[in-house]
């Protein structure tokens, strides 16, 4: 009696998963795409093709184009290392790091990408700003407390965007012509005011406080009919 044996299928090839390798390939492809095409024109599908992965895998790793951009390019990704330290010197650390970075920045810097996107694609700029604000708020919240912390963090971002626009996009006017070290000093002072809680604002000196009622009284006497 002849026994017939069915040919067995070859064992399935075990799929090798290398999430870190995929992540690095995506980041490298994203840096190249953003540098060549800019934030607004580069697409997730293009970046996935460059990295040799699927569109879905890119989204699984980073969630959105905005988050991929912030993870890939230099800029706000250094905040988790910059923020820790004495809160009193935080404005100085931010001002120095910002100016040093922007003096050597290219068109892929998040602040410059945000400003340029705002001129051509409002929805893209809004999405990028939302992602930037969320990531920076998470970092600053580790040292800034209080009910108005989010307002102060937003003011800080507004100051930095304004300086980036004047000095590194328009490149015209006193702010653009200022020496970097001088800009650091001015910016640190402005950020110190922006980050100071309103309920901790310096009290008016006693001599000035007493002078106010006297000045008001004199004004009233001068306005009174004779």
N, CA, C and O of each residue as an XYZ file, in Angstrom:
904
protein
N       0.854     -1.187      0.000
C       0.000      0.000      0.000
C       0.876      1.217      0.000
O       1.794      1.362      0.807
N       0.561      2.095     -0.937
C       1.387      3.291     -1.056
C       0.800      4.417     -0.232
O      -0.382      4.743     -0.340
N       1.634      4.990      0.577
C       1.172      6.107      1.415
C       1.504      7.416      0.731
O       2.652      7.676      0.371
N       0.494      8.226      0.559
C       0.703      9.525     -0.089
C       0.894     10.590      0.984
O       0.072     10.747      1.887
N       1.953     11.284      0.865
C       2.205     12.354      1.843
C       2.041     13.687      1.147
O       2.597     13.925      0.075
N       1.303     14.510      1.747
C       1.107     15.855      1.169
C       2.333     16.703      1.459
O       2.904     16.671      2.549
N       2.712     17.452      0.451
C       3.873     18.314      0.640
C       3.543     19.414      1.627
O       2.566     20.143      1.455
N       4.323     19.527      2.616
C       4.063     20.551      3.637
C       4.552     21.911      3.162
O       5.556     22.016      2.458
N       3.827     22.943      3.559
C       4.211     24.304      3.186
C       5.453     24.721      3.964
O       5.627     24.335      5.121
N       6.310     25.504      3.333
C       7.485     25.990      4.060
C       7.046     26.864      5.219
O       6.045     27.573      5.114
N       7.765     26.825      6.302
C       7.378     27.640      7.458
C       7.351     29.117      7.097
O       8.200     29.619      6.360
N       6.355     29.791      7.638
C       6.232     31.227      7.351
C       7.468     31.961      7.839
O       7.986     31.700      8.925
N       7.924     32.883      7.008
C       9.113     33.650      7.369
C       8.760     34.649      8.463
O       7.823     35.439      8.341
N       9.511     34.588      9.495
C       9.244     35.501     10.604
C       9.554     36.926     10.179
O      10.633     37.219      9.665
N       8.588     37.801     10.403
C       8.772     39.194     10.012
C       9.668     39.902     11.022
O       9.410     39.887     12.226
N      10.694     40.502     10.521
C      11.611     41.215     11.403
C      11.090     42.623     11.625
O      10.845     43.364     10.673
N      10.926     42.976     12.855
C      10.437     44.305     13.179
C      11.585     45.115     13.768
O      12.259     44.672     14.698
N      11.796     46.288     13.226
C      12.858     47.160     13.714
C      12.292     48.566     13.851
O      12.585     49.441     13.035
N      11.481     48.783     14.883
C      10.827     50.089     15.016
C      11.802     51.249     15.083
O      11.538     52.307     14.513
N      12.933     51.070     15.774
C      13.894     52.163     15.876
C      14.539     52.443     14.524
O      14.765     53.600     14.168
N      14.833     51.390     13.776
C      15.408     51.583     12.443
C      14.416     52.292     11.522
O      14.791     53.181     10.758
N      13.139     51.888     11.605
C      12.111     52.550     10.809
C      11.990     54.019     11.196
O      11.887     54.892     10.335
N      12.004     54.278     12.489
C      11.860     55.656     12.980
C      13.006     56.532     12.466
O      12.778     57.652     12.008
N      14.226     56.023     12.544
C      15.382     56.797     12.080
C      15.326     57.021     10.575
O      15.697     58.087     10.085
N      14.858     56.005      9.840
C      14.745     56.160      8.387
C      13.706     57.223      8.041
O      13.897     58.010      7.114
N      12.618     57.240      8.784
C      11.565     58.236      8.557
C      12.089     59.634      8.865
O      11.852     60.570      8.102
N      12.800     59.775      9.981
C      13.330     61.079     10.361
C      14.344     61.585      9.333
O      14.352     62.767      8.990
N      15.190     60.691      8.849
C      16.179     61.085      7.842
C      15.487     61.522      6.552
O      15.864     62.524      5.945
N      14.478     60.766      6.140
C      13.735     61.133      4.930
C      12.993     62.449      5.124
O      12.908     63.265      4.206
N      12.457     62.649      6.324
C      11.720     63.887      6.608
C      12.647     65.095      6.566
O      12.286     66.133      6.012
N      13.831     64.971      7.143
C      14.786     66.089      7.111
C      15.109     66.474      5.672
O      15.153     67.656      5.329
N      15.334     65.470      4.840
C      15.660     65.742      3.439
C      14.481     66.392      2.725
O      14.662     67.361      1.987
N      13.288     65.873      2.935
C      12.104     66.405      2.253
C      11.798     67.827      2.696
O      11.500     68.684      1.865
N      11.869     68.089      4.006
C      11.572     69.432      4.508
C      12.632     70.433      4.046
O      12.312     71.583      3.743
N      13.889     69.999      3.990
C      14.962     70.891      3.554
C      14.815     71.235      2.071
O      15.077     72.368      1.668
N      14.402     70.268      1.266
C      14.302     70.476     -0.172
C      13.016     71.181     -0.571
O      13.027     72.047     -1.446
N      11.896     70.812      0.070
C      10.587     71.288     -0.384
C       9.903     72.242      0.584
O       8.887     72.850      0.244
N      10.453     72.376      1.786
C       9.811     73.230      2.770
C       8.706     72.490      3.495
O       8.239     71.444      3.043
N       8.294     73.046      4.626
C       7.278     72.378      5.442
C       5.956     72.227      4.695
O       5.363     71.149      4.693
N       5.498     73.296      4.065
C       4.161     73.292      3.477
C       4.036     72.314      2.308
O       2.990     71.686      2.147
N       5.081     72.172      1.493
C       4.976     71.356      0.275
C       5.336     69.888      0.485
O       4.863     69.028     -0.258
N       6.153     69.592      1.469
C       6.511     68.188      1.732
C       5.283     67.434      2.234
O       4.483     67.989      2.987
N       5.128     66.188      1.830
C       3.972     65.391      2.225
C       4.407     64.119      2.953
O       5.532     63.645      2.798
N       3.483     63.585      3.748
C       3.748     62.333      4.464
C       3.991     61.202      3.476
O       4.873     60.371      3.692
N       3.219     61.159      2.395
C       3.381     60.092      1.410
C       4.764     60.144      0.762
O       5.395     59.109      0.548
N       5.223     61.338      0.455
C       6.560     61.488     -0.125
C       7.634     61.031      0.863
O       8.575     60.331      0.488
N       7.488     61.428      2.108
C       8.469     61.053      3.130
C       8.473     59.539      3.343
O       9.532     58.930      3.495
N       7.285     58.938      3.353
C       7.202     57.482      3.499
C       7.911     56.777      2.351
O       8.612     55.788      2.565
N       7.730     57.290      1.115
C       8.391     56.691     -0.039
C       9.902     56.786      0.059
O      10.608     55.835     -0.276
N      10.401     57.915      0.512
C      11.847     58.104      0.671
C      12.401     57.132      1.718
O      13.511     56.619      1.574
N      11.614     56.887      2.775
C      12.073     56.042      3.871
C      11.863     54.558      3.597
O      12.382     53.715      4.329
N      11.106     54.227      2.547
C      10.830     52.833      2.231
C       9.847     52.184      3.189
O       9.930     50.985      3.456
N       8.905     52.987      3.712
C       7.887     52.468      4.623
C       6.521     52.923      4.120
O       6.422     53.653      3.133
N       5.486     52.489      4.800
C       4.134     52.874      4.394
C       3.716     54.191      5.049
O       4.267     54.616      6.064
N       2.734     54.805      4.433
C       2.146     56.032      4.993
C       1.640     55.775      6.411
O       1.827     56.599      7.306
N       0.997     54.622      6.604
C       0.444     54.294      7.916
C       1.509     54.152      8.989
O       1.285     54.510     10.146
N       2.673     53.626      8.606
C       3.740     53.454      9.592
C       4.271     54.816     10.045
O       4.593     54.999     11.219
N       4.360     55.749      9.132
C       4.787     57.099      9.507
C       3.815     57.693     10.515
O       4.223     58.269     11.524
N       2.525     57.546     10.231
C       1.512     58.094     11.123
C       1.511     57.370     12.469
O       1.239     57.976     13.505
N       1.818     56.065     12.446
C       1.847     55.306     13.693
C       2.973     55.803     14.596
O       2.829     55.850     15.818
N       4.080     56.166     13.987
C       5.228     56.629     14.771
C       5.056     58.072     15.253
O       5.442     58.395     16.376
N       4.480     58.940     14.416
C       4.496     60.371     14.718
C       3.124     61.020     14.829
O       3.010     62.097     15.415
N       2.097     60.414     14.296
C       0.747     60.924     14.503
C       0.293     61.986     13.540
O      -0.886     62.022     13.187
N       1.180     62.854     13.100
C       0.794     63.919     12.172
C       2.043     64.479     11.501
O       3.166     64.247     11.948
N       1.824     65.209     10.435
C       2.932     65.850      9.725
C       3.614     66.870     10.625
O       4.835     67.020     10.597
N       2.812     67.569     11.424
C       3.365     68.602     12.299
C       4.306     68.003     13.345
O       5.393     68.528     13.590
N       3.876     66.903     13.954
C       4.715     66.266     14.975
C       5.974     65.645     14.360
O       7.037     65.636     14.980
N       5.840     65.133     13.148
C       7.016     64.614     12.450
C       7.999     65.746     12.180
O       9.205     65.581     12.367
N       7.499     66.872     11.750
C       8.354     68.028     11.473
C       9.118     68.458     12.717
O      10.327     68.682     12.666
N       8.408     68.572     13.833
C       9.045     69.014     15.072
C      10.065     67.994     15.575
O      11.057     68.362     16.204
N       9.820     66.710     15.296
C      10.770     65.678     15.721
C      11.984     65.620     14.809
O      13.066     65.220     15.239
N      11.813     66.017     13.549
C      12.882     65.844     12.570
C      13.863     67.003     12.514
O      15.064     66.794     12.347
N      13.360     68.221     12.654
C      14.231     69.376     12.436
C      14.733     69.932     13.759
O      14.102     69.727     14.796
N      15.870     70.639     13.737
C      16.360     71.280     14.964
C      15.379     72.343     15.418
O      14.633     72.892     14.608
N      15.378     72.626     16.678
C      14.494     73.680     17.159
C      13.884     73.347     18.492
O      14.589     73.114     19.474
N      12.546     73.325     18.526
C      11.865     73.165     19.802
C      12.076     71.798     20.427
O      11.718     71.606     21.589
N      12.645     70.835     19.700
C      12.857     69.522     20.284
C      13.902     69.564     21.396
O      14.007     68.606     22.163
N      14.694     70.665     21.511
C      15.707     70.747     22.554
C      15.149     71.291     23.867
O      15.889     71.408     24.844
N      13.875     71.620     23.909
C      13.290     72.205     25.110
C      13.380     71.316     26.347
O      13.697     71.821     27.424
N      13.115     70.011     26.239
C      13.201     69.175     27.444
C      14.566     69.225     28.122
O      14.656     69.030     29.334
N      15.642     69.487     27.354
C      16.968     69.612     27.953
C      17.241     71.034     28.420
O      18.013     71.245     29.355
N      16.610     72.015     27.772
C      16.870     73.419     28.077
C      16.123     73.904     29.314
O      16.662     74.676     30.106
N      14.890     73.452     29.477
C      14.014     74.009     30.508
C      14.444     73.672     31.941
O      14.428     74.568     32.785
N      14.827     72.430     32.259
C      15.161     72.124     33.651
C      16.262     73.035     34.197
O      17.249     73.320     33.519
N      16.066     73.483     35.442
C      17.017     74.392     36.065
C      16.281     75.419     36.894
O      15.055     75.364     36.993
N      16.997     76.354     37.492
C      16.353     77.382     38.322
C      15.353     78.200     37.504
O      15.716     78.723     36.450
N      14.113     78.325     37.957
C      13.124     79.117     37.212
C      13.565     80.566     37.003
O      13.204     81.189     36.005
N      14.342     81.099     37.939
C      14.758     82.491     37.838
C      15.654     82.777     36.650
O      15.678     83.899     36.145
N      16.393     81.773     36.198
C      17.288     81.978     35.050
C      16.711     81.408     33.756
O      17.388     81.395     32.728
N      15.473     80.941     33.800
C      14.857     80.366     32.599
C      14.807     81.364     31.445
O      15.130     80.983     30.320
N      14.416     82.637     31.665
C      14.399     83.582     30.538
C      15.763     83.740     29.884
O      15.859     83.854     28.662
N      16.825     83.747     30.698
C      18.169     83.892     30.144
C      18.556     82.669     29.310
O      19.166     82.799     28.248
N      18.195     81.481     29.802
C      18.528     80.259     29.060
C      17.775     80.203     27.743
O      18.334     79.829     26.713
N      16.502     80.579     27.784
C      15.702     80.556     26.556
C      16.243     81.566     25.548
O      16.419     81.245     24.373
N      16.505     82.794     26.016
C      16.967     83.854     25.110
C      18.279     83.467     24.439
O      18.424     83.620     23.226
N      19.234     82.967     25.216
C      20.538     82.620     24.647
C      20.416     81.454     23.666
O      20.978     81.502     22.572
N      19.688     80.413     24.051
C      19.549     79.249     23.174
C      18.828     79.628     21.882
O      19.187     79.151     20.806
N      17.818     80.479     21.987
C      17.054     80.892     20.812
C      17.934     81.676     19.843
O      17.959     81.382     18.648
N      18.649     82.664     20.351
C      19.472     83.502     19.470
C      20.597     82.675     18.856
O      20.856     82.786     17.657
N      21.268     81.849     19.656
C      22.359     81.036     19.121
C      21.861     80.094     18.030
O      22.545     79.879     17.029
N      20.661     79.532     18.226
C      20.115     78.621     17.225
C      19.715     79.356     15.952
O      20.028     78.920     14.844
N      19.023     80.470     16.125
C      18.495     81.181     14.974
C      19.590     81.843     14.146
O      19.419     82.035     12.942
N      20.704     82.191     14.767
C      21.800     82.810     14.018
C      22.366     81.846     12.969
O      22.975     82.277     11.990
N      22.165     80.548     13.178
C      22.677     79.550     12.232
C      21.549     78.711     11.625
O      21.802     77.646     11.063
N      20.316     79.184     11.734
C      19.170     78.401     11.275
C      19.047     78.439      9.753
O      19.481     79.382      9.092
N      18.439     77.376      9.226
C      18.099     77.384      7.809
C      16.579     77.483      7.682
O      15.879     77.670      8.678
N      16.084     77.360      6.481
C      14.657     77.541      6.246
C      13.777     76.504      6.904
O      12.559     76.676      6.952
N      14.371     75.411      7.422
C      13.575     74.360      8.038
C      13.314     74.606      9.515
O      12.602     73.824     10.145
N      13.870     75.669     10.083
C      13.618     75.919     11.499
C      12.120     76.110     11.733
O      11.453     76.758     10.926
N      11.573     75.554     12.830
C      10.120     75.641     13.067
C       9.567     77.058     13.060
O       8.488     77.290     12.514
N      10.282     78.015     13.652
C       9.776     79.386     13.675
C       9.698     79.974     12.277
O       8.712     80.627     11.933
N      10.717     79.752     11.474
C      10.717     80.277     10.115
C       9.683     79.559      9.260
O       9.006     80.188      8.446
N       9.556     78.245      9.438
C       8.546     77.494      8.690
C       7.148     77.973      9.039
O       6.286     78.079      8.167
N       6.922     78.265     10.319
C       5.609     78.749     10.753
C       5.281     80.093     10.108
O       4.185     80.286      9.581
N       6.233     81.014     10.152
C       5.996     82.353      9.611
C       5.752     82.295      8.106
O       4.849     82.958      7.596
N       6.550     81.507      7.401
C       6.397     81.431      5.947
C       5.125     80.695      5.553
O       4.504     81.023      4.542
N       4.734     79.697      6.348
C       3.490     78.990      6.054
C       2.284     79.902      6.250
O       1.291     79.792      5.531
N       2.377     80.799      7.223
C       1.257     81.703      7.496
C       0.947     82.577      6.293
O      -0.203     82.964      6.083
N       1.974     82.891      5.496
C       1.772     83.748      4.329
C       1.164     83.001      3.156
O       0.550     83.615      2.284
N       1.327     81.669      3.122
C       0.876     80.913      1.953
C      -0.208     79.889      2.256
O      -0.989     79.540      1.371
N      -0.268     79.406      3.484
C      -1.222     78.343      3.829
C      -1.628     78.495      5.284
O      -0.959     77.980      6.180
N      -2.713     79.195      5.515
C      -3.130     79.505      6.883
C      -3.449     78.247      7.685
O      -3.118     78.172      8.868
N      -4.086     77.260      7.060
C      -4.449     76.048      7.795
C      -3.201     75.257      8.194
O      -3.145     74.696      9.288
N      -2.200     75.211      7.309
C      -0.951     74.526      7.645
C      -0.235     75.241      8.770
O       0.316     74.598      9.664
N      -0.235     76.570      8.735
C       0.414     77.347      9.795
C      -0.288     77.139     11.127
O       0.363     77.021     12.164
N      -1.613     77.094     11.101
C      -2.371     76.888     12.338
C      -2.079     75.520     12.945
O      -1.904     75.390     14.156
N      -2.029     74.506     12.090
C      -1.738     73.156     12.582
C      -0.332     73.067     13.163
O      -0.124     72.444     14.203
N       0.636     73.693     12.488
C       2.010     73.678     12.975
C       2.120     74.444     14.281
O       2.786     73.989     15.210
N       1.478     75.594     14.364
C       1.537     76.388     15.596
C       0.907     75.621     16.756
O       1.422     75.654     17.873
N      -0.192     74.938     16.501
C      -0.848     74.157     17.557
C       0.077     73.066     18.080
O       0.163     72.846     19.288
N       0.769     72.383     17.167
C       1.698     71.331     17.581
C       2.882     71.909     18.341
O       3.317     71.337     19.341
N       3.411     73.048     17.873
C       4.524     73.693     18.558
C       4.114     74.136     19.955
O       4.855     73.952     20.920
N       2.931     74.719     20.049
C       2.470     75.202     21.358
C       2.253     74.042     22.327
O       2.573     74.151     23.510
N       1.716     72.944     21.833
C       1.477     71.797     22.709
C       2.786     71.216     23.236
O       2.907     70.927     24.427
N       3.773     71.046     22.342
C       5.037     70.464     22.778
C       5.795     71.398     23.712
O       6.403     70.940     24.681
N       5.769     72.708     23.435
C       6.482     73.650     24.297
C       5.779     73.801     25.641
O       6.435     73.955     26.670
N       4.449     73.758     25.637
C       3.714     73.859     26.895
C       4.040     72.684     27.802
O       4.215     72.857     29.009
N       4.124     71.489     27.228
C       4.470     70.308     28.018
C       5.834     70.475     28.681
O       6.021     70.080     29.832
N       6.789     71.062     27.950
C       8.134     71.252     28.493
C       8.156     72.343     29.562
O       8.716     72.149     30.642
N       7.544     73.492     29.258
C       7.589     74.614     30.203
C       6.777     74.339     31.462
O       7.082     74.873     32.528
N       5.753     73.516     31.344
C       4.901     73.210     32.497
C       5.659     72.454     33.585
O       5.180     72.357     34.715
N       6.837     71.916     33.260
C       7.623     71.221     34.281
C       8.252     72.199     35.267
O       8.644     71.798     36.362
N       8.354     73.480     34.895
C       8.941     74.466     35.805
C       8.025     75.661     36.070
O       8.215     76.378     37.053
N       7.038     75.881     35.208
C       6.133     77.008     35.395
C       4.810     76.520     35.966
O       4.212     75.577     35.448
N       4.358     77.160     37.023
C       3.106     76.771     37.662
C       2.192     77.979     37.783
O       2.570     79.105     37.460
N       0.992     77.718     38.252
C       0.039     78.804     38.450
C      -1.083     78.762     37.439
O      -0.937     78.171     36.369
N      -2.213     79.390     37.769
C      -3.379     79.347     36.880
C      -3.170     80.058     35.552
O      -3.874     79.774     34.584
N      -2.204     80.986     35.491
C      -1.979     81.716     34.245
C      -0.727     81.230     33.515
O      -0.201     81.933     32.653
N      -0.249     80.033     33.856
C       0.986     79.522     33.230
C       0.842     79.407     31.718
O       1.763     79.761     30.983
N      -0.302     78.915     31.244
C      -0.483     78.748     29.799
C      -0.472     80.102     29.086
O       0.029     80.209     27.966
N      -1.017     81.123     29.723
C      -0.999     82.459     29.126
C       0.435     82.973     29.019
O       0.820     83.550     28.002
N       1.214     82.763     30.066
C       2.594     83.232     30.059
C       3.430     82.474     29.024
O       4.286     83.060     28.360
N       3.178     81.178     28.893
C       3.902     80.385     27.901
C       3.559     80.859     26.489
O       4.429     80.916     25.619
N       2.294     81.198     26.266
C       1.883     81.691     24.950
C       2.517     83.051     24.650
O       2.906     83.320     23.513
N       2.622     83.906     25.672
C       3.275     85.201     25.491
C       4.745     85.021     25.133
O       5.285     85.742     24.294
N       5.380     84.054     25.778
C       6.774     83.756     25.472
C       6.920     83.374     23.993
O       7.800     83.877     23.295
N       6.047     82.482     23.534
C       6.094     82.069     22.133
C       5.860     83.223     21.180
O       6.490     83.303     20.125
N       4.949     84.122     21.550
C       4.660     85.272     20.698
C       5.876     86.181     20.572
O       6.161     86.704     19.494
N       6.594     86.367     21.681
C       7.824     87.174     21.638
C       8.842     86.551     20.686
O       9.434     87.250     19.864
N       9.043     85.247     20.794
C      10.048     84.582     19.968
C       9.674     84.620     18.487
O      10.533     84.828     17.630
N       8.390     84.420     18.191
C       7.941     84.476     16.799
C       8.144     85.880     16.236
O       8.559     86.039     15.088
N       7.847     86.905     17.052
C       8.035     88.284     16.600
C       9.486     88.606     16.294
O       9.785     89.238     15.281
N      10.388     88.174     17.167
C      11.809     88.407     16.926
C      12.271     87.637     15.686
O      13.034     88.160     14.874
N      11.808     86.400     15.544
C      12.181     85.604     14.368
C      11.727     86.295     13.087
O      12.455     86.303     12.094
N      10.534     86.870     13.105
C      10.007     87.545     11.917
C      10.841     88.784     11.588
O      11.238     88.982     10.440
N      11.104     89.612     12.595
C      11.826     90.866     12.355
C      13.273     90.635     11.939
O      13.766     91.257     10.998
N      13.950     89.733     12.650
C      15.388     89.582     12.452
C      15.763     88.578     11.368
O      16.732     88.780     10.635
N      14.994     87.496     11.267
C      15.432     86.391     10.411
C      14.578     86.202      9.162
O      14.933     85.406      8.292
N      13.465     86.914      9.056
C      12.659     86.856      7.839
C      12.730     88.195      7.104
O      13.158     88.251      5.951
N      12.305     89.281      7.778
C      12.394     90.606      7.155
C      13.838     91.073      7.035
O      14.217     91.686      6.038
N      14.654     90.777      8.068
C      16.067     91.164      8.097
C      16.244     92.667      7.900
O      17.137     93.107      7.176
N      15.383     93.446      8.552
C      15.449     94.891      8.393
C      15.031     95.561      9.698
O      14.123     95.090     10.384
N      15.696     96.656     10.033
C      15.334     97.398     11.232
C      16.321     97.171     12.368
O      17.232     96.351     12.248
N      16.142     97.903     13.481
C      17.075     97.831     14.606
C      17.239     96.433     15.194
O      18.346     96.048     15.571
N      16.146     95.665     15.277
C      16.262     94.317     15.840
C      17.126     93.444     14.937
O      17.910     92.636     15.432
N      16.997     93.591     13.644
C      17.788     92.803     12.704
C      19.259     93.218     12.718
O      20.140     92.400     12.454
N      19.519     94.482     13.024
C      20.890     94.994     12.995
C      21.615     94.843     14.329
O      22.822     95.072     14.402
N      20.912     94.469     15.361
C      21.481     94.378     16.698
C      22.512     93.248     16.787
O      22.355     92.198     16.164
N      23.559     93.481     17.564
C      24.540     92.421     17.800
C      23.876     91.282     18.562
O      23.045     91.542     19.432
N      24.215     90.020     18.263
C      23.557     88.882     18.920
C      23.568     88.958     20.443
O      22.548     88.681     21.075
N      24.689     89.323     21.041
C      24.764     89.370     22.496
C      23.833     90.434     23.064
O      23.231     90.234     24.119
N      23.712     91.551     22.380
C      22.791     92.603     22.818
C      21.345     92.121     22.707
O      20.521     92.405     23.576
N      21.044     91.396     21.640
C      19.702     90.847     21.470
C      19.374     89.868     22.592
O      18.257     89.867     23.108
N      20.338     89.039     22.971
C      20.121     88.093     24.071
C      19.710     88.840     25.334
O      18.784     88.420     26.028
N      20.387     89.941     25.639
C      20.096     90.694     26.867
C      18.706     91.317     26.818
O      17.957     91.240     27.792
N      18.357     91.930     25.696
C      17.029     92.533     25.559
C      15.936     91.470     25.621
O      14.920     91.642     26.293
N      16.165     90.370     24.907
C      15.154     89.322     24.845
C      14.951     88.674     26.205
O      13.819     88.382     26.588
N      16.033     88.447     26.938
C      15.916     87.855     28.270
C      15.080     88.749     29.181
O      14.263     88.258     29.960
N      15.286     90.056     29.081
C      14.504     90.977     29.916
C      13.028     90.937     29.537
O      12.163     90.938     30.413
N      12.738     90.902     28.246
C      11.347     90.848     27.804
C      10.682     89.540     28.236
O       9.534     89.539     28.680
N      11.410     88.425     28.105
C      10.845     87.128     28.490
C      10.645     87.038     29.997
O       9.714     86.381     30.462
N      11.511     87.694     30.759
C      11.344     87.687     32.221
C      10.022     88.342     32.591
O       9.310     87.859     33.471
N       9.698     89.427     31.929
C       8.413     90.097     32.193
C       7.246     89.224     31.745
O       6.229     89.142     32.434
N       7.391     88.569     30.587
C       6.301     87.748     30.062
C       6.026     86.549     30.952
O       4.876     86.129     31.084
N       7.063     85.991     31.566
C       6.909     84.776     32.368
C       6.560     85.056     33.825
O       6.269     84.127     34.579
N       6.585     86.303     34.225
C       6.292     86.645     35.618
C       4.781     86.632     35.864
O       4.044     87.336     35.173
N       4.306     85.841     36.839
C       2.863     85.825     37.130
C       2.373     87.211     37.525
O       3.090     87.966     38.181
N       1.158     87.542     37.127
C       0.622     88.864     37.431
C       0.507     89.104     38.927
O       0.714     90.225     39.392
N       0.173     88.047     39.700
C       0.008     88.245     41.137
C       1.333     88.354     41.864
O       1.364     88.574     43.075
N       2.444     88.201     41.123
C       3.753     88.368     41.732
C       4.486     89.569     41.135
O       5.702     89.700     41.279
N       3.736     90.439     40.466
C       4.355     91.615     39.875
C       4.921     92.498     40.977
O       4.329     92.589     42.053
N       6.057     93.152     40.732
C       6.660     94.002     41.760
C       5.697     95.078     42.227
O       5.028     95.721     41.418
N       5.632     95.269     43.533
C       4.754     96.290     44.094
C       5.303     97.673     43.772
O       6.510     97.850     43.607
N       4.401     98.660     43.683
C       4.821    100.034     43.435
C       5.556    100.530     44.661
O       5.036    100.399     45.769
N       6.751    101.100     44.510
C       7.483    101.609     45.676
C       6.626    102.548     46.501
O       5.782    103.268     45.970
N       6.856    102.532     47.830
C       6.006    103.296     48.745
C       6.001    104.772     48.409
O       4.952    105.414     48.448
N       7.175    105.324     48.075
C       7.253    106.754     47.764
C       6.408    107.076     46.538
O       5.736    108.106     46.497
N       6.442    106.180     45.521
C       5.642    106.413     44.321
C       4.161    106.268     44.629
O       3.334    107.005     44.091
N       3.821    105.299     45.510
C       2.419    105.083     45.858
C       1.842    106.294     46.558
O       0.688    106.657     46.330
N       2.662    106.943     47.435
C       2.182    108.127     48.135
C       2.071    109.314     47.201
O       1.235    110.195     47.399
N       2.923    109.335     46.174
C       2.916    110.472     45.254
C       1.691    110.467     44.353
O       1.260    111.521     43.886
N       1.123    109.280     44.101
C      -0.029    109.194     43.196
C      -1.236    109.943     43.725
O      -1.795    110.765     42.998
N      -1.677    109.693     44.992
C      -2.833    110.435     45.498
C      -2.587    111.942     45.516
O      -3.498    112.721     45.236
N      -1.330    112.367     45.852
C      -1.044    113.797     45.885
C      -1.171    114.408     44.502
O      -1.700    115.509     44.342
N      -0.673    113.673     43.487
C      -0.769    114.186     42.123
C      -2.219    114.278     41.671
O      -2.606    115.224     40.984
N      -3.040    113.261     42.072
C      -4.451    113.293     41.704
C      -5.164    114.453     42.389
O      -6.027    115.098     41.793
N      -4.797    114.720     43.659
C      -5.431    115.812     44.395
C      -5.095    117.137     43.758
O      -5.961    118.002     43.629
N      -3.819    117.315     43.348
C      -3.418    118.554     42.707
C      -4.161    118.745     41.393
O      -4.568    119.855     41.051
N      -4.334    117.626     40.645
C      -5.049    117.704     39.378
C      -6.495    118.131     39.590
O      -7.039    118.932     38.830
N      -7.120    117.571     40.660
C      -8.511    117.929     40.947
C      -8.625    119.396     41.322
O      -9.575    120.069     40.921
N      -7.642    119.908     42.107
C      -7.681    121.311     42.504
C      -7.527    122.215     41.284
O      -8.167    123.261     41.176
N      -6.657    121.783     40.369
C      -6.453    122.591     39.174
C      -7.670    122.626     38.279
O      -7.877    123.585     37.536
N      -8.485    121.568     38.350
C      -9.671    121.508     37.491
C     -10.913    122.085     38.154
O     -11.938    122.292     37.505
N     -10.810    122.342     39.451
C     -11.998    122.848     40.163
C     -12.238    124.308     39.803
O     -11.282    125.061     39.616
N     -13.503    124.719     39.703
C     -13.801    126.121     39.352
C     -13.368    127.055     40.454
O     -13.542    126.726     41.627
N     -12.799    128.230     40.124
C     -12.321    129.175     41.126
C     -13.446    130.108     41.525
O     -13.249    130.987     42.365
